[in-house]
Amino acid sequence: MTSRPLVLLSDGSIDSDALRSARLTRAEIHQAVRAAGVGDLGDVAAVVLETNGKLSVIVRSKVGDGSALADLEN
């Protein structure tokens, strides 16, 4: 687990270095996106590895002003 939330996907693009750091696979990101009811990575603003080890998926239509993303590690 990380000490701060870690962005694994931003604006539809997976960050390979962040995945490696988090010891996760692209398949796990795809699974989290599907579980959130999203079929297109392009519709995702961010996938975040939270400090509790869970993946949060934020879709573009729900990002609002982005204030909940302010503390994220890129």
BELRANOR-V722961 format. One record per residue. N is the residue number from 1. OMEGA is omega in degrees with one decimal (none if undefined). D_LAST is the distance of its C-alpha to the last C-alpha in whole Angstrom. Layout:
n = <N N>
omega = <OMEGA OMEGA>
d_last = <D_LAST D_LAST>
//
This chain:
n = <1 2 3 4 5 6 7 8 9 10 11 12 13 14 15 16 17 18 19 20 21 22 23 24 25 26 27 28 29 30 31 32 33 34 35 36 37 38 39 40 41 42 43 44 45 46 47 48 49 50 51 52 53 54 55 56 57 58 59 60 61 62 63 64 65 66 67 68 69 70 71 72 73 74>
omega = <-179.9 177.4 175.9 174.9 -176.4 178.8 179.6 179.1 179.3 179.4 175.6 -178.6 178.8 177.3 -176.3 179.0 178.4 177.3 -179.6 179.8 -178.8 -177.9 177.4 179.4 174.6 179.8 179.1 175.7 178.8 179.3 -179.9 179.3 177.9 -179.5 177.0 177.6 -178.4 -179.0 -175.6 178.8 178.1 177.8 -175.6 176.1 -178.3 165.2 -173.4 170.3 -177.3 -178.3 178.1 177.3 179.7 177.1 175.0 178.4 178.6 180.0 -177.0 -176.2 -177.4 -174.5 178.2 -179.7 177.3 -176.9 178.8 -179.7 -172.2 -174.6 -173.9 176.7 178.7 none>
d_last = <15 12 13 10 9 6 6 8 10 9 12 14 13 12 9 12 10 8 11 13 12 12 16 16 17 17 20 19 16 19 21 19 19 23 23 22 25 23 24 22 18 18 19 16 13 11 11 10 11 13 14 18 16 17 15 15 15 15 18 18 21 20 17 19 18 14 15 14 11 11 10 6 4 0>
//
